[in-house]
Amino acid sequence: MNAPMILSPEALARIDAAIAKYPLGERQSAVMAALTIAQDEKGWLSTETMDFVARYLGMPPIAVYEAASFYTMYDLKPVGKYKLAICTNLPCALQGANVAAEHLRKKLGIGFDETTADGLFTLKEGECFGACGDAPVLLLNNKRMLCAMTPDRLDALLKDLN
């Protein structure tokens, strides 16, 4: 590969491990894993990073952009240190997600897809996280699912993260 290295050797090794899970000649099947690894390392997915992933996997850049823009777990612009994605789909909404989301908007002083001035928090509206019985559900940095997030529990979380 003649392009400059955008990702660390460690990240590339993790992508190679993901590629190895698929049949020979099907490198592109690892696109979601590669995007996740790239985002974990870079914090978000710039066009430059997505182009690198496309070249590394041997696929058209538009195919990588399509995957990255379709799934809400990928960030196409910088986000805060803590990304808070709250599910507002109907089952969560019926169990207080809209109240929780409004509480977060007021407490943080931002709306969805915005980041606090100090760069600490980004608030996102998430799609179903598959834990409807534990609503309202919040996903922290795409990795940690928090359930039954009432305003009081949200306040405790924000305090712990500050």
N, C-alpha and C positions, 0 to 999 in steps of 0.2 A: 504494500500500500504506500503510495507516494505522498498522500495527504499528511499534514501535520497531525500529531497525536493530540487529540482533544481530551481523551480519558486516560486515566492512570493505568499502568500495567495490571494493577489489582482489579480494577473495574473490567478491563478486557478479559482477564482470566475468568471472572464471574460470568461475563457474556459468553465466553467460549464454553463454559460448563453448561449454560442454558442451551446453546446451539447443539451440544452433544446429545441432548435429549431427543432430538429430531432426526429423521432419516437423512442420510447424505444427500446433499443438494437441496435441502429444505431450510437453509439458514434463516430465511425470512420469517419462519415460524416463531423465532425467538424475539420478534420485534417488541412485544410488550415487556418481556423480561429485560431486554436491552435498554428500553426507554426508562424503565424503573431504576435500573442500575445507574444509568446516566444521570437521572434526576436526583437520585440519592447522593451522587458525588458532586454535582454542580448546583443543586438547590432548585433548579428549574431547567426547562428545555428551550434553549435558544435555537434559532434557525441553524446556526453553526453546529451545535451539538447534534441536532436531528439530522443534518446533512452528513455528519460523520457516521452516525449510526446507520444511515442508509447505505453509505459506501461500504461500511464494515460488513453489513449483512448482504450486500450485493442486490439492493432493491431500489426502485425509483424513490427519490425524496418525497414525492407527493403521497406515496403509500405510507410513509412514516408520519408525515404531517396529518394524514387522515386518522391514523390510530391515535396520535397524540391529542388531536383536537376533539375526537369523539368521546374519549374517556375522561371523566372529571378528575381522576386522580393525577393526571398530568398537568403541570403548570407551564403555560407558555409565556409567562412573564414572572419576574421575581416575586417571591412571597415572603412573608414574615418568618421569623424563627419558628413560630408555632402556627401551623395551618389548622384551623378549626372548621371542619365540614360537618354541618348539621343536616340530617335528613329531614326534609319537609314534605315527603310523599304522604299520601292520605293516611295510612295507618299510624305513622308518627305524628302527623298533624292532629289526628283525633285524640292522641294521648299527650298533647301539650307541646309539640315541636314548634308550633308557631309562636307560642308564648316564650319558649326557650330562645328561639331565634331573635325575637324582638328584645328580649332581655340582653342578649349578647350585643346586638346592634347599639342599644342605649349605653350599656356598660363600657363598650370599647369605643364608641363614638364613630363607628364606621358602618357601611352597608356591605352587602354581599359583594365579593370580588374586590374588596378594598383592604388596605393594610394600614395599621395604625402608624402614626407619624414616627414613632420610635422604632419601627420595623420589627416589633415583637410579634404582633398577631395579624393574621390574614383570616378573614371570614369568608367561607364558601358555603353555597347551598349544595348539599350532596344528594345523590340519588339513593335509592334503596340500598341499605347495607345488609339486608337479610336478617335483621334482628328485630322485627316488628313487635314482638312480644315484650321487648325490653325498652320500648320507646319512652321518651325521645332519645335517639341515638346520635352520638357525636363521634366523628373519626378524627383523631389527633395525628397530624403529620402522616396520614395515609397508613399508619402502622398500628395504632392503639385505639380500639373501640371502647367507648365509654357509654354506659347504658343508664336509663332513667335519669336523664340530665335535667333536673328541675333547676329553677333559678338559684336556689341555695347551693346545689351541687356545682353549678356553673361558677358561682362566686368562689367556692373553695378551690376549684380547678385553676381559675385565673390567679388566685393568690399563690397557689403552689408553683405556677409557671413563672411568676414574676421574680 
